[in-house]
Amino acid sequence: MAKRPKTSKKAKAKAAKKKDAPVYEIEVYEDWCKKCGLCEAFCPQEGLEMDEEGRVRLADSSKCTGCRLCELRCPDFAIRVKEKKAREAQG
């Protein structure tokens, strides 16, 4: 039987940090959104995408770091980044 490789302290710390990392969601005010795509363009993690109608949506919530660049760059204040509470993120 082969031995499992030992996990380094650094790898364990990284896994624990990722597990405890906050989870974010975006809220889009569709009536305000003019579908300009600035929010998607400024996302450093490429976590946003445009849907078939040209509105923004979170493509992968695990990529969102909560930097709020999308929120800050939106000329119409149509996007809001919110941190999910631990209970909401688990369910």
Summary of the structure (lengths in Angstrom):
residues: 91
radius of gyration: 17.2
end to end distance: 37.8
largest distance: 61.4
contacts: 194
relative contact order: 0.24
helix: 30%
strand: 18%
